[in-house]
Amino acid sequence: MESPLVQIRNAVVYLNGYKVLSSIDWTMLSQENWAIVGNNGAGKTTFMKLVFGELIPVHGGNVRWFGRPELTPMDQIRPKIGFVSAEYQENYRYNILGWEVVASGLFSSIGIYEKISRSQKQTALEWMDFLGIARLAQTGFRKMSYGEARRTLLARALVNRPALLILDEPCTGLDIPTKEVFLQTLEKLSATRTRMIYVTHHIDEILPFITHLLYLKNGTIYDQGAKENMLTDTVLSGALDCPITLKKNEGRYWITGSRPKTPNQP
């Protein structure tokens, strides 16, 4: 039987005294890539922090990683999980060289505080080359373009060869050409052993390598399942509370029509 990468059971999460997630039951298997979709405020980022182990469910809920039935110390789990987000990029303010940013992922640090060995530097450079950003190795992080910095942080997240990569709205702030380059990079990454969870509210960012979707709505799961069953006009319209028409083209889905509800419309 295939072991799950992540398994969440009966999870309830509170932030600042408010219930943000409730009744979360979800399993991600080792050959799956998931997209997490929902409107702003649906609970997507909180869900990702739950998967990342940054938040803990209450009332007997639990999260298990990598097929381990028991509660495992997070220092054993974190090296197997990479994380990329626009928020994280804003907080990475050290103007160290590109290869040093990538190498910092080996120590789970923001900045470099330990001596980097020749082999560790080589690993960082290899990941930059794999992602097509080798030219940025000697560029200061704060001198990079916004998109270059995002791809450098992607390399940082991958330097430990994680089993799972979490991408929390990773295309936020990117212009269209830069976004497409970033998405092509993820398509290339999907051929490796790293599996992905991609959080978005932009349907066109759901690439062919995504196998499953989970919809969050008002802090709970609205629906989940195989991508082909989830990306339909009916399911998406219900999840986003807006009549939507979809069209599939070259493996990607595009919204071709929508009719937002007016304030007085039932």
N, C-alpha and C positions, 0 to 999 in steps of 0.2 A: 504494500500500500504506500502511495506517495506521501512523504512527510510534508507538512505545511511549513512555509517560510514564516508566516505569521498567523496566529490564531487568537481572535478576540472573542470573549464570551461575556455576555450580560454586563457590558461596560457602561458605567455612568460616570460622567466627569463634571465637576464643579470648578468654576473660576470666580474668585472674588464673591463667593456666596451664591452664585447663580448657576443653575444647571445648564450646561452648554451641550452635552451629549447625553443621550439616554438610550437604553436597550440596544446597544451596539453588539451585533453578532456577525462575525466576518472571518473568512478563512482565505488565505492566499497560498496556493500551492507552488511548488518549486519551478514549474515550467510556465507560469503565468506572468503577464505584465498587466497592471491595473491602471485605469484612469479613475480619479475621484472627482465627481462633477457636482456642482451645486451653485446656487446664487450666493452673493456676498452675505455673510452672516449665517450660512447654513451649517457651519461647524467644520469646514474642510481643514483649516490650519490646526484646529484643536485635535482633529482626528489624526493628522500626521504626527503631532507631538505625542499622541498616545502610542502610535506605532513605533516612534523613535525612542520611546521610554522616558521622555521628558515629563510626561504626566502619568499619574497612576489612577486607575478607576477605583471607585468606592463601592460599598454595599456588596462585597463579594465578587465583583467583576474581576477578570484577569486577562492578561496578555501573555502569550507564550511565543517564543521565537525559535525558529530553526529545528522544529520537531522535538524540542525538549519539554517533557511533561511537567517538570518542576520549575519553580521560580528560580531564575538564574541571575546572579549579580550582573549589573549593567556593564561593569568593566570587561566582562566576557562577551557581551552582546554588541556594544558600540563599535568595536573595530570591524564588525561585519556589516555595518550599515553606513552608507554615505548619505549626505544631505546637502541639497542645493536650493537656495531661495534668493529672491531679490532682497529680502530683509537681512539675510546673512551677509550679502555683499555690502550693504550699507554699513554694517558693523565692522567690516574688515578694513581698517583704516591704516594699517601699517604699509609704508611705502618701500617694501622689500622687493627684490627681484622676482620675476615671474616663476623661475624654477624654485625659489625659496618658498613662495606661497604654496606651490604644489607639494614640496617636501614637508611643509608644516603639517600636512594631513597625516603624515606618519606618526606624529606626536599628538595629534588631536589638539593642536594649539593654534591660537591666532598670533602669528609672528613666530620667530625662531628663537628658542632659548637653549638649545642643545647643539652640540657639535654634530654636523651632518657628515656621515661617512661617504666615501667615494661611491659605494654601491647604492646608497640611498639617493644621492644626487642623480645617479644614472637612471634609477627607477623613475624619478620625477621627470627627467628629460624624455624618457621613453613614452610616458603617458602624454606629455605635451606633443610629441611627434605623432602619436596615435590620433590625437584629436585635431591635428593640423595647426597647432599653435607653437611649434618649435621656435619660430622667429621671435617669440615673446619671452624667451628664457632669460634674456638679459635686460628686459624692460621693467622699470619700476611699476608696481601695481597701480599706483595712483595716476600714472601717465598713460595707462591703457584706455582704450575706448570702453564704453559701457559693455558692449558685447564681448570684447576681448577679455575683460575682467570676468565676465560670467563664465566663459569657456575655461578660463584659468582655474576658477573655483570648481568647475566640474572635474577638471583633472585632479585637483586637490582631493575631491570626494572619492576619486577612483584609485588613488595611489596605494591604498591598502587592499585593492582587489575585493571590494565588498560583495557579499552575496546579494545585498539589497541596496538599491539606490532610491532615495526619496527626493522627488522634484516638486517643490511647493510653488506653483505658479511661476516656473522658471523663466518664462518669456516676458514677464512684466517689465516694462520699460524699454524693451527692445523694439527697434523699428522693423518694418516688414522684411527687408533683405537680411538683416542680422538674425531675426527670428528664424527665418528659413534655414540659414546656415546652422544655427544651433539645433534645430530639429533634425537636420540631416546628420549631425554629429550623433544624436541619440539613436537614430536609425542604425548607424554603424555600430554603436555600442551594443545594440540589442543582439548582435551576433556573438557576443561574449557570454560568459557564464553569469554576469550580473543581471539580476531581474530588477524591474522598475515599477515604482508607484508614481504616477504623474497626476498632480492636482491642478485642475484648471476649471474655468467656466467658459473657455473658448473651444467650441467643438472642432474647429478646423485644426487644432493642435493635437488631436487624437490620431496618432500615426498608425499605419498598418500593423506595426509590431505589438500594439496594445491588444490584448486578448479578452479582457473583461472590464466592465464598468460597474461602479458603485455610485448611486445618487444619494446625496445627503440633502435633507430638507427639514428645516426647523429643528436641527440638532439630532435627528434620528435617520435611520436608513429608509429611504423611500422605495428603492428597488435596487437589485444587483443581479449580475449574471453575465453570460457571454455577450461580447460586443454586438454581434449581429442582432441579438434580441433586445438589447438596451437602446441602440441607436435607431429608434423608430419615431415617427412624428408623435404618436400617442404617448409613449413613455417619456420622451423628452419634454413634451408640452406639460405633462402632469408634474414632472420633477421641477421645472422652472416656473410653473404657474403662468405660462404664456403660450398661446397657440403658435406652434412652430412647424415649418415645413423643411424637411431635410432632403439633400441630394448627395449621392455618393459618386465621387469622380476620382479615378486612379487610386483607389484604396483609402481615400480620405473623405470625410463627411463635411458638408457645407450647409449652413442655414441659408435657404433661398427665400424664405418668407416668415414674417412674424407679425403678430397683432397684439401688442401689449394691452392689458385690461385698463380701462379708465377707472378712476377712483370710486365711482358709483356702480361699476359693473360687477355683478355677482360672480 
